[in-house]
Amino acid sequence: MKKLFYRAWAVCMLAVAVSGCSDDLSEGNSGGVGKEEILGGYADPKGVMILNQGAPSSQNSSLTFITPEGEVEDNVYRKVNGSAFGNYAEDLWMYNGKFYIVSDGLFEPNGEKTDGELVIVDAVTLKLEKAYQIEDLKFPRPEGSLEEDEMLSLSTPFSNIAVLDEKNVFFAEGQGMFRFDTTTGELNLIEGAYNFGNQGGTIEEVASTRGILRVGDCLYCGGGGFWQTTRLFEFAKDKNEVNRVLPDLNGDFISGICQTGEREVMLATCGRGGEKKSYLIFVDLDSWKVVKEVKIAEDISAEFFNDSGITKAGNYIYYAAGGTTIRRLSLETWKAEDCIDVLKDAPEGIHLNCNVTADPSNQYLYVAVSDKYSESEIPTCNYLLIYDCSGAKPVLVNKIMNKTSYPIGIYPMNKFYSK
């Protein structure tokens, strides 16, 4: 499937990875809120938050929330703040009772200005706390650059955001990976997460993430593509350079990443243009070595989406490769099969809006589709389909219609809490 309003840069499907690892790894798993108390409201671990990109030239972005009781609340940010947080939203993260949301801010539909390209809100109430416009976010010119200005501007589109703490907010955009200190406003381009082009005249993007994973005090995601061989990177707190690199891994492009053990992650890579040539690479985080690699004759591409192209529930990984047929692969037998034909449950839902997302705690799988998919068209039919995958075959348990608009990310809130 082709996402009609993604810019040409996305065709490159570049990816660089980031992850940070400190000696103290007691803070938890991929969510990164550590041993923090369980919160309520919109931060309830049994809820699900949906980040809606909307049709950017016609709609600003929005949030939809599914309560622990299964009730669906749409436009929740606007209802609390009376405004839109952003336009062309890209990703969301929760840390220490706050949501961090990045948006591209390319349009002003109906002349409405949004709160900012990076907003920080109270996760329980959604009340806005801080907002940054793109002009507020500048970084020092890196050594070797031929640019004349001492401070350089960010370049949209953004992709993923992840937070280690208030001083270490990491996000990727068209020039590389950045670390932002929200206590001082200092922004730095991460050395090792970008390359120079035109003999230093421009900074060329190598950080185009497909999901970021937090394990303890670390962030992990895959990288590579045209500028570098496929690899796994790590970022650490308070460091403006890539901390560790596991280079020369198999696969042409990054599909995604998931956690398969307390101290183990699985990096998924894929081939070019729908090739059924993918790899699942299991890495021990302590030894920083590949402990297992499985080559599979499957297309697990993340397409042009920001979120991971694979998602794990039980002993299966699920993937759609941009289509409406969901497949799953057993991590025990390594056999793959079709498991969901979305069009049987939503015949008008011919366009996948983002990669499928699983909640490992209850093995629910979330699939967002629509009847239209373009920069300016507002869909007539938006579907969020929820399947229970805990049994032998997935079972549709909820079909939510017209409460979302081009979801770009689906977040079971328990992912932000340690287990």
N, C-alpha and C positions, 0 to 999 in steps of 0.2 A: 504494500500500500504506500502511496506517496502522500506525504503530509503537505498540502498545497501551500501553506503559508510559512514554511520553514525556509530561511534564507539559503542562498547557494553554498554558504560556508559549511553547512551541515552535511553536504554530499560527501565531503572528505571523510567523515566518520572517524576523525582522529580521536585518540584518547590517551591521556596521561594519568597516572595514578598518584594518589596521595595517601599517606597514612602516617600517623605519628605514633611513636612508641616510647614511653618513658619507663623507668625502672619500676615505678609503682603502678601495677596493673590491677589494683583492687577495685576500680571504679565501676566495673560492670561489663555489659556486652554492647551490642551494636547501637543501642539507644543513646548511651552516654550520659544518662542522668545519675548513674551510680546508685548509691544507697539513699537517694533522696526520698522523702516521704511521698506516698501516693496522693495525687491531687484529684480534685473533682472538676466539675464544670466541663469545659471543652478540653481539658487535659485528662479526663477520666480514662484510665487505661483500657476500659472496656468499650470505649467509643471509637469511632472512625472519622477522620477528617479527610475531606476531599478538596483538593486545590483545583479550581476551575480556571482554565486559561481564558475561556470565552472566545468569541469571534472578535479578535483584537481591534479591528477597525470599526466595529459596531458595538462592542460590549467591553466594559472593564472587567477585570478578573474578580472572582468571588470565592467564598468558602461555603461548603455544605457539610453538615455534621450529622452523623448517625449516632444517636444516643445509645447507651447500654441497653435500653429497653426496645431498641429497634425503630424509634421514631426518627423521621428525617426532617431536619431543619435547614432550609436553604437561605442564602444571603446573610449568614449569621454575622459576618464582620460589619456589613452595612447597617444591620439592625442595631448593633451596639454603638458604632461610631458615627453613623450618619454619612459615611463617605466610602469610597472605594480605596482599598489599600494599594492597588497597583493595576497596571495594564500589561497584558502579555506575561502573566505570571509563569515562573519556571520551576521553583522548588521551595520546599518548606522543611524546617527542622525545629524540634523542641529541645530546650535545655534549661534546667533550673527554673522551671515555671514560666518560661517565655517562648513564644514562637518567633522564629526568624524567617522572613519570607522575601525572596528576591523576584523581581519583575523587570522586564525590559523597558517598559514605559515608552513604546514607540508611537502610540496614538493617543488622542483625546476624543473619544467618541462623544458626540453631542456637546463638545466643549467642556466636559468635566475633567478637571485636574484630579490626579490621584495623590495619595499621601506620600508615596515615594517609591524608589526602585529597591530600597532595602528598608523594611519596617520591622520593628521589634514590638511585640504586643504581649500583654499578660495572657498566658495560656489558659488560665481558668475562666477569665471573663471576656477575653478578646479586646480589652481596652488598649488603645494605642499608647505606647510609651515613648518610642523614639522613631523618627523617620529620616531617611537620607535620600536626597535627590542625587542624580548621577553626577551633577556638578560638585557635590560635596565629597565625592570619592575620587581622590587623585593619589597617585603613587610616585615615588622618586624614580627618576630616569635610571634604568639599570646600566651598569658599567658595560661599555661596548656599544651602546646605542648612539646613533648619529642624530637623534632628535635634538632640537635646539632648546626646548623648554626643560627646566629642571624638574617640574612636576607634570606627569602625563595623565591623560584621562582614560577611564575605563571604556571598553568597547563591548556593546551588547551584540549577540544575545548571551545572557547568563545560562548556566546549566545547573549544576548541583551546588547545594550549600550544606555544610556540616559544622557543628560547634563542639569544641572541646571545653571551652569556658568563655567568659565574657571578653577575655583578651585574645582569644584564639578562635575567631570565626573564619572558616575557610570557605571560599567559593570560587567557582571556575567561570570564565567568560572567554570571549573570542581571542584574547591574547595570552592566557595562561591561568595559573592557579594563584590565588591571593590569600593573604592572611590579614584580617582586619581586627584591630583592637577597639572595641566599642567604648572602652573607658577613656581613651585618649583621642580617638578618631584617626589614628595612624593606620595607613594602608600600605602593604608591601607586596610586591610581586615575588613569588617564590622561585628562587634560583633553582634551575633544574626542571622547572615545569613550563619552560618556554624555549624557543629558539629564535635567533635573529634571521631575518630575510633581507634581501637587497643590501648585503654587506653592512648590516646594522642599521639600515634606514627604517626598518619596521620590525616590530616584535611579532613573530609568527606563532599562531596557536598550536600547542601540542596537548593542552589539557582540555579534553572534551569528554567529561566523565559519563559513565553509564551507571550511576548510583554510587554512593559512598557508604562504607560500612564502618561503624565504630566498634571496637573491641577494647574494653578497658580504656586506657589513655591513648588509644591509637585510632587513626582513620585509615581505611584501606579502600583502594579501588584500582582498576587496571589501567594500563596506558600503552600507547604505541600507535602504530598505523603507518603514516608516511614518513614522519620525522625520525622515529625511533623504532627499534624492534619491540615486540610485545613484551611487557614487563609488569611487575608489581612494584609500586612505590609506597613509601611511608613518610608521613610528616609527624613532627613532634611539636609539642607546645613551645612557644616563644622562639621558634627557629624559622628564619626566612629562607631556608633552603630545604630541598628534599633530604630526608634523614637517611633512608636506606633504599636500595634498589635491588630487585631480583630480576636480572635481565634475561634476554634471549629465550623467552618462552614461546611455545608453539601457538600458531593462530595469527590471522591477518588483522583482525579487529577485536575490540573488547565487546563482549555481549553483556557482562554483568558480573556480580559477585554476591556470594551469600556465605553465612557462617555455618560450618558443618561440625564443629566441635568447640569445646571451651577455648582452645587455643589453636583452632584450625579454620582456615577460610578456603573456599573454592572459587577460583577465578575461571570464568567461562569465556572462551574466545570463539570466533567464528570466521568463516571464509568471506569471499567477496561476492556481491550480487546474487545472493540466494544459494550459493554453493552449500552443499550438504557435507561440509568439512569443518567440524567443530571439535574443541577440546575442553575437557573439564580438568583443571589443574589444582590439586590439593596442596596447600602450603602450610607447614607447621610454623607458627609465628615465633616460637622460641628459638628453634634452630635456623629459621629463615631459609628453609630448604623445601623443595618439592618432594613430597612423600608419596604421591601417586598421581598418575596422569592417565586419562581415559580419552581415546579418540572416538567420536561418535559421528555416524553418517546422518546428521540432522542439521537443519537450518535453525539456529537459535539467535539470529540477529536481533539486536535491540532496535533496528530500523533507525529513525531519526529522533527517537524519544530520549529523554534525559534519564529516565528510571531504568533499573536493571532489566535486561532482556530475559532473565531467568528469575524464578522465585521458588522457594522451597517450602513444602508442607509435608510433614511425615517423611517417608522415605522416597519421595518423588520431587523432581523439579518440573515446573510448568513453564510453558513458553508459547508465544503466538507468532513471532517473527513478522509482526505487522499485519497479520491476517485475522480472520474470524473463526478459524479452526484452532482450538487449543489442544496442544499435545503435552504429554507428560513422559518422563523418562524415569525408570526405576533406578535408584542408586544402589540396589542390591543385585539385580539381574542385568542392568544396563540395556534393557529392552525399552523401546519407545512405542507409543500408540496414540491415536486420536482419542481424546476423552470428552471434548465438548464441541458441538457444532452450534455456535452462537446464533446463527440464523434460524435455527429451529425454535429458539426461545424469543428471539427479537428479529423477525424477518426484515424490518426496516433498518436494522443496525448494521449497515454494510461497511462502516468505517470504524476501525479500532482507534480509540482516542489516546491511549497510553498503554504501556506494557502491563500485562496482568500482574496482580499483586496478591500474595497469600498472607494470611495471618497464621503463623505456625502454632499459636496457642490453641486454636480451635479448628485449624485446617479449612478455614473459609477462603475461597478464592474470589477476588473482585475483578470484574470485567466491565470496562466502560466502552460503549459503542454509540454511534449516532447515524442518522440518515444523510447528513451533509458533513463536509469537512473542508472548510476554506477560511481564508482570512476575514471575509466579509459576510459570509452566510451564517445566519443564526439557525441552528437545526430545528426542524419541526418535531423530531423525536430524539430525545436523549435517553439512553438506558444505562443503568448501573445494575448489572446482574451479579447476584451473590450465590455461589455454589458451595455446598458442603462436600468436601473431598475426603472426609474421614473414613468413608466406606469403600466398597469395592469399586463403585462408579460415582462420579460427581452427581449431586442432586441439587437442582435449583431450589433455593429456599427463600429468595426475595428478588423481586423485579421492580426496581425503582424507576419511575418514568418522569422525565422533565423536571427533575430537581437539581440537575447538574448542567454544565455547558462546557463541552470540550475539556474534561478533566485531564490535567497534565501530571497529576500525582495523587495516589490513594494511600492513606497513612493509618493503618490500625495503630491506635495510640500506644498500645503496649510495647511497640518496637522501641519507644523512647524510655522504657523502664528496664532496669536490670532484673534478671530472673533470680 
